[in-house]
Amino acid sequence: MDINVLEKFPDQEKKQKDFSCSIGFSMTVIGSKWRAIILWHILKSQPIRYGQLKKSVPKISHKMLSQELKKLEMDGLIERTSYPTIPPKVEYITTEKGKSLEGILTELCMWGKKYMR
């Protein structure tokens, strides 16, 4: 694997050792139970505030949502903008790297709709 790719995803380097193909690596980036869903909602409603995102994914806990948002930000898939207001305001948008996953996530969504029932 190209070392430059691992530099772009520093938290994933240890996980990459478990895979000999790019699909395994890709799944470590978007493959948790919640990450693809969160990214999908940010893609479709950006900018999106934390509260709106929580309402869009109601079964996720606040702790898990916060953790997954931090991981998405660390991997460079989303950007977090914090505004110094009272109450605090935080918005999330996708980066170019995050936007590059839109087609893949759309295909996954369509596949899921087709075979879910």
Residue frames as a rotation matrix with the C-alpha (Angstrom) as fourth column:
MET 1
0.585 0.811 0.000 0.00
0.811 -0.585 0.000 0.00
0.000 0.000 -1.000 0.00
ASP 2
0.024 -0.522 0.853 1.20
0.438 -0.761 -0.478 3.51
0.899 0.385 0.210 -0.78
ILE 3
-0.476 -0.305 -0.825 2.58
0.878 -0.105 -0.468 5.15
0.056 -0.947 0.318 2.37
ASN 4
-0.962 0.142 0.234 1.00
-0.115 -0.985 0.125 8.48
0.249 0.093 0.964 1.33
VAL 5
-0.066 0.985 -0.161 -2.44
-0.109 0.153 0.982 6.93
0.992 0.082 0.097 1.70
LEU 6
0.158 0.088 -0.983 -1.63
0.856 0.484 0.181 5.85
0.492 -0.870 0.001 5.25
GLU 7
-0.854 -0.473 -0.219 -0.39
0.520 -0.755 -0.400 9.37
0.024 -0.455 0.890 6.07
LYS 8
-0.644 0.694 0.323 -3.83
-0.388 -0.660 0.643 10.66
0.660 0.289 0.694 5.06
PHE 9
0.574 0.812 -0.103 -5.44
-0.376 0.374 0.848 8.15
0.727 -0.448 0.520 7.43
PRO 10
-0.370 -0.899 0.232 -2.98
-0.653 0.075 -0.754 7.93
0.660 -0.431 -0.615 10.35
ASP 11
-0.161 0.369 0.915 -5.39
-0.907 0.310 -0.284 6.15
-0.388 -0.876 0.285 12.71
GLN 12
0.791 0.593 -0.149 -5.92
-0.593 0.684 -0.424 3.39
-0.149 0.424 0.893 10.14
GLU 13
0.019 -0.874 -0.486 -2.30
-0.888 0.208 -0.410 2.21
0.460 0.439 -0.772 9.78
LYS 14
-0.704 -0.304 0.642 -2.56
-0.626 0.691 -0.360 -0.44
-0.335 -0.656 -0.677 12.48
LYS 15
0.234 0.875 0.424 -5.84
-0.361 0.483 -0.798 -1.72
-0.903 0.034 0.428 10.98
GLN 16
0.501 -0.068 -0.863 -4.33
-0.865 -0.033 -0.500 -1.93
0.005 0.997 -0.076 7.49
LYS 17
-0.578 -0.810 0.102 -2.05
-0.814 0.581 -0.005 -4.75
-0.056 -0.086 -0.995 8.65
ASP 18
-0.341 0.536 0.772 -5.13
-0.223 0.752 -0.620 -6.98
-0.913 -0.383 -0.137 8.89
PHE 19
0.701 0.709 0.079 -5.97
-0.019 0.129 -0.991 -6.65
-0.713 0.694 0.104 5.19
SER 20
-0.419 -0.829 0.371 -4.24
0.411 0.192 0.891 -7.54
-0.810 0.526 0.260 1.96
CYS 21
-0.375 0.344 0.861 -6.70
0.891 -0.122 0.437 -5.67
0.255 0.931 -0.261 -0.24
SER 22
-0.932 -0.028 0.361 -8.05
0.017 -0.999 -0.034 -2.16
0.362 -0.026 0.932 -0.61
ILE 23
0.026 1.000 -0.007 -11.63
-0.032 0.008 0.999 -3.19
0.999 -0.026 0.032 0.24
GLY 24
0.245 0.001 -0.970 -10.57
0.889 0.399 0.225 -4.10
0.387 -0.917 0.097 3.77
PHE 25
-0.772 -0.572 -0.276 -8.87
0.633 -0.733 -0.250 -0.75
-0.060 -0.368 0.928 4.19
SER 26
-0.688 0.577 0.440 -11.91
-0.147 -0.705 0.694 1.09
0.711 0.413 0.569 2.78
MET 27
0.280 0.857 -0.434 -14.19
0.311 0.347 0.885 -0.68
0.908 -0.382 -0.169 5.22
THR 28
-0.171 -0.367 -0.915 -12.05
0.984 -0.023 -0.175 0.42
0.043 -0.930 0.365 8.16
VAL 29
-0.975 -0.193 0.108 -12.58
0.198 -0.980 0.034 4.01
0.099 0.054 0.994 7.06
ILE 30
-0.557 0.823 0.113 -16.37
-0.739 -0.554 0.383 3.89
0.378 0.130 0.917 6.57
GLY 31
-0.363 0.387 -0.848 -17.35
-0.165 0.869 0.467 0.46
0.917 0.309 -0.252 7.84
SER 32
-0.995 0.095 0.010 -18.44
0.009 0.198 -0.980 0.90
-0.095 -0.976 -0.198 11.45
LYS 33
-0.385 0.922 0.030 -22.08
0.895 0.382 -0.231 0.49
-0.225 -0.062 -0.972 12.31
TRP 34
0.454 0.661 -0.598 -22.62
0.613 -0.719 -0.329 4.27
-0.647 -0.217 -0.731 12.29
ARG 35
-0.391 -0.741 -0.546 -19.90
0.210 -0.650 0.731 6.01
-0.896 0.171 0.410 10.25
ALA 36
-0.877 0.078 0.474 -21.41
0.475 -0.004 0.880 5.58
0.070 0.997 -0.033 6.78
ILE 37
0.125 0.992 -0.029 -24.85
0.964 -0.115 0.240 6.61
0.234 -0.058 -0.970 8.08
ILE 38
0.333 -0.080 -0.939 -23.47
0.520 -0.815 0.254 9.74
-0.786 -0.573 -0.230 9.75
LEU 39
-0.708 -0.679 -0.194 -21.46
0.172 -0.432 0.885 10.65
-0.685 0.593 0.423 6.66
TRP 40
-0.572 0.590 0.570 -24.54
0.783 0.188 0.593 10.11
0.242 0.786 -0.569 4.47
HIS 41
0.470 0.813 -0.345 -26.63
0.879 -0.466 0.099 12.52
-0.080 -0.350 -0.933 6.55
ILE 42
0.043 -0.528 -0.848 -23.88
0.247 -0.817 0.521 15.14
-0.968 -0.232 0.095 6.51
LEU 43
-0.866 -0.369 0.338 -23.55
0.378 -0.038 0.925 14.79
-0.329 0.929 0.173 2.74
LYS 44
-0.355 0.830 0.431 -27.28
0.845 0.088 0.527 15.24
0.399 0.551 -0.733 2.24
SER 45
0.706 0.706 -0.051 -27.86
0.634 -0.599 0.489 18.14
0.315 -0.378 -0.871 4.67
GLN 46
-0.142 -0.856 -0.497 -24.71
0.970 -0.221 0.103 20.19
-0.198 -0.467 0.862 4.86
PRO 47
-0.724 -0.667 0.176 -23.95
-0.337 0.119 -0.934 22.19
0.602 -0.736 -0.310 6.76
ILE 48
0.342 0.816 -0.466 -25.64
0.124 0.453 0.883 20.24
0.931 -0.360 0.054 9.52
ARG 49
-0.085 -0.294 0.952 -25.66
-0.866 -0.450 -0.216 20.99
0.492 -0.843 -0.217 13.22
TYR 50
-0.928 -0.372 -0.010 -25.09
-0.308 0.781 -0.543 18.36
0.210 -0.501 -0.840 15.91
GLY 51
-0.524 0.792 0.314 -28.73
-0.370 0.121 -0.921 18.41
-0.767 -0.599 0.230 17.06
GLN 52
0.328 0.618 -0.714 -30.04
-0.917 0.025 -0.399 17.95
-0.229 0.786 0.575 13.52
LEU 53
-0.334 -0.565 -0.754 -27.64
-0.696 0.687 -0.207 15.07
0.636 0.456 -0.623 13.01
LYS 54
-0.942 0.018 0.336 -28.74
-0.263 0.585 -0.767 13.41
-0.210 -0.811 -0.546 16.26
LYS 55
-0.039 0.999 0.027 -32.38
-0.582 -0.001 -0.813 13.66
-0.812 -0.047 0.582 15.12
SER 56
0.268 0.087 -0.960 -31.44
-0.948 0.203 -0.246 12.13
0.173 0.975 0.137 11.76
VAL 57
-0.295 -0.423 -0.856 -29.83
-0.157 0.906 -0.394 9.12
0.942 0.018 -0.334 13.48
PRO 58
0.304 0.548 0.779 -32.10
-0.753 -0.362 0.549 8.70
0.583 -0.754 0.303 16.52
LYS 59
0.948 0.141 -0.287 -30.88
0.027 0.859 0.511 5.29
0.319 -0.492 0.810 17.70
ILE 60
0.036 -0.995 -0.094 -27.27
0.517 0.099 -0.850 6.42
0.855 -0.018 0.518 18.17
SER 61
0.545 0.069 -0.836 -26.17
0.821 -0.247 0.515 7.54
-0.171 -0.967 -0.191 21.64
HIS 62
0.978 -0.211 0.002 -24.66
-0.209 -0.972 -0.106 10.99
0.024 0.104 -0.994 22.15
LYS 63
0.345 -0.901 0.264 -21.38
-0.389 0.118 0.913 9.39
-0.854 -0.417 -0.310 23.18
MET 64
0.021 -0.305 0.952 -21.18
0.653 0.726 0.218 7.23
-0.757 0.617 0.215 20.06
LEU 65
0.802 0.314 0.508 -22.18
0.593 -0.517 -0.617 10.10
0.069 0.797 -0.601 17.76
SER 66
0.851 -0.518 -0.086 -19.49
-0.460 -0.813 0.357 12.29
-0.255 -0.264 -0.930 19.28
GLN 67
0.103 -0.841 0.530 -16.84
-0.115 0.520 0.847 9.56
-0.988 -0.148 -0.043 18.96
GLU 68
0.176 0.023 0.984 -17.71
0.846 0.508 -0.164 8.80
-0.504 0.861 0.070 15.35
LEU 69
0.969 0.162 0.185 -17.73
0.232 -0.852 -0.469 12.48
0.082 0.498 -0.863 14.40
LYS 70
0.555 -0.831 -0.039 -14.23
-0.563 -0.410 0.717 12.84
-0.612 -0.376 -0.696 15.88
LYS 71
-0.086 -0.580 0.810 -13.02
0.288 0.764 0.578 9.82
-0.954 0.283 0.101 13.89
LEU 72
0.541 0.353 0.763 -14.55
0.825 -0.044 -0.564 11.14
-0.165 0.935 -0.315 10.66
GLU 73
0.975 -0.217 -0.048 -12.85
-0.220 -0.973 -0.067 14.46
-0.032 0.076 -0.997 11.30
MET 74
0.269 -0.925 0.268 -9.50
-0.381 0.153 0.912 12.78
-0.885 -0.347 -0.311 12.09
ASP 75
-0.103 -0.254 0.962 -9.70
0.650 0.715 0.258 10.88
-0.753 0.651 0.091 8.80
GLY 76
-0.808 -0.288 -0.514 -10.35
-0.079 -0.812 0.578 14.12
-0.584 0.507 0.634 6.95
LEU 77
-0.664 0.629 0.404 -13.83
0.727 0.419 0.544 13.14
0.173 0.656 -0.735 5.74
ILE 78
0.534 0.831 0.156 -15.67
0.734 -0.547 0.403 15.97
0.420 -0.101 -0.902 7.53
GLU 79
-0.666 -0.628 0.403 -14.88
0.311 -0.725 -0.615 19.42
0.678 -0.284 0.677 8.88
ARG 80
0.190 0.649 -0.736 -16.19
0.976 -0.046 0.212 20.77
0.104 -0.759 -0.643 12.15
THR 81
-0.500 -0.267 0.824 -16.81
0.229 -0.958 -0.172 24.49
0.835 0.103 0.540 12.56
SER 82
-0.085 0.393 -0.916 -17.44
0.996 0.054 -0.069 25.82
0.022 -0.918 -0.396 16.05
TYR 83
-0.033 0.173 0.984 -19.00
0.281 -0.944 0.176 29.26
0.959 0.282 -0.018 16.55
PRO 84
-0.832 -0.368 -0.416 -18.34
0.490 -0.133 -0.862 31.23
0.262 -0.920 0.291 19.77
THR 85
-0.343 0.809 0.478 -21.98
-0.465 -0.588 0.662 31.84
0.816 0.005 0.578 20.61
ILE 86
-0.957 0.196 0.214 -24.19
-0.114 0.424 -0.898 31.07
-0.267 -0.884 -0.384 23.56
PRO 87
0.651 -0.264 0.712 -25.44
-0.180 0.857 0.483 28.41
-0.737 -0.442 0.511 23.31
PRO 88
-0.429 -0.899 -0.089 -22.48
-0.372 0.086 0.924 26.94
-0.823 0.429 -0.371 21.42
LYS 89
0.747 0.608 -0.271 -23.10
-0.467 0.189 -0.864 26.27
-0.474 0.771 0.425 17.73
VAL 90
-0.441 -0.845 0.302 -21.24
-0.326 0.465 0.823 23.54
-0.836 0.265 -0.481 15.82
GLU 91
0.669 0.605 -0.432 -21.69
-0.622 0.139 -0.770 22.67
-0.406 0.784 0.469 12.16
TYR 92
-0.177 -0.671 0.720 -20.35
0.039 0.727 0.686 19.80
-0.983 0.149 -0.102 10.10
ILE 93
0.645 0.271 -0.714 -19.64
-0.708 -0.140 -0.692 19.63
-0.287 0.952 0.102 6.37
THR 94
0.752 -0.418 0.510 -17.92
0.469 0.883 0.032 17.06
-0.463 0.215 0.860 4.21
THR 95
-0.046 -0.852 -0.522 -14.45
-0.380 -0.468 0.798 17.64
-0.924 0.235 -0.302 2.81
GLU 96
0.111 0.006 -0.994 -13.52
-0.992 0.057 -0.111 16.84
0.056 0.998 0.013 -0.77
LYS 97
-0.864 -0.453 -0.219 -12.35
-0.429 0.891 -0.152 13.43
0.264 -0.038 -0.964 0.45
GLY 98
-0.658 0.693 0.295 -15.72
-0.005 0.387 -0.922 12.89
-0.753 -0.608 -0.251 2.13
LYS 99
0.198 0.739 -0.644 -17.61
-0.717 -0.338 -0.609 14.03
-0.668 0.582 0.463 -0.96
SER 100
-0.441 -0.441 -0.782 -15.69
-0.872 0.418 0.256 11.47
0.214 0.794 -0.568 -3.01
LEU 101
-0.980 0.100 0.173 -17.60
0.027 0.924 -0.381 8.75
-0.198 -0.368 -0.908 -1.09
GLU 102
-0.360 0.917 -0.171 -21.04
-0.681 -0.383 -0.624 10.05
-0.638 -0.108 0.762 -2.09
GLY 103
-0.030 0.333 -0.943 -21.37
-0.922 0.355 0.154 7.79
0.386 0.874 0.296 -5.15
ILE 104
-0.746 -0.327 -0.580 -20.33
-0.108 0.919 -0.379 4.72
0.657 -0.220 -0.722 -3.16
LEU 105
-0.901 0.432 0.038 -22.75
-0.021 0.044 -0.999 5.52
-0.433 -0.901 -0.031 -0.34
THR 106
-0.177 0.854 -0.488 -25.55
-0.924 -0.315 -0.217 6.16
-0.340 0.413 0.845 -2.85
GLU 107
-0.218 0.027 -0.976 -24.95
-0.628 0.762 0.161 2.75
0.747 0.647 -0.149 -4.42
LEU 108
-0.948 -0.133 -0.289 -24.94
0.131 0.664 -0.736 1.11
0.290 -0.736 -0.612 -0.97
CYS 109
-0.644 0.765 -0.015 -28.21
-0.442 -0.388 -0.809 2.86
-0.625 -0.514 0.588 -0.15
MET 110
0.007 0.655 -0.755 -29.83
-0.997 0.065 0.047 1.68
0.080 0.753 0.654 -3.39
TRP 111
-0.522 -0.262 -0.812 -28.55
-0.282 0.951 -0.126 -1.86
0.805 0.163 -0.570 -2.87
GLY 112
-0.991 0.133 -0.017 -29.93
0.052 0.262 -0.964 -1.87
-0.123 -0.956 -0.266 0.67
LYS 113
-0.338 0.920 -0.198 -33.36
-0.778 -0.391 -0.492 -0.64
-0.530 -0.012 0.848 -0.50
LYS 114
-0.066 0.276 -0.959 -33.47
-0.863 0.466 0.194 -3.38
0.500 0.841 0.208 -3.11
TYR 115
-0.274 -0.175 -0.946 -32.54
-0.005 0.984 -0.180 -6.26
0.962 -0.045 -0.270 -0.80
MET 116
-0.804 -0.074 0.590 -33.74
-0.548 -0.293 -0.783 -5.04
0.231 -0.953 0.195 2.61
ARG 117
0.027 0.935 0.353 -37.13
-0.969 0.112 -0.221 -6.69
-0.246 -0.336 0.909 2.39
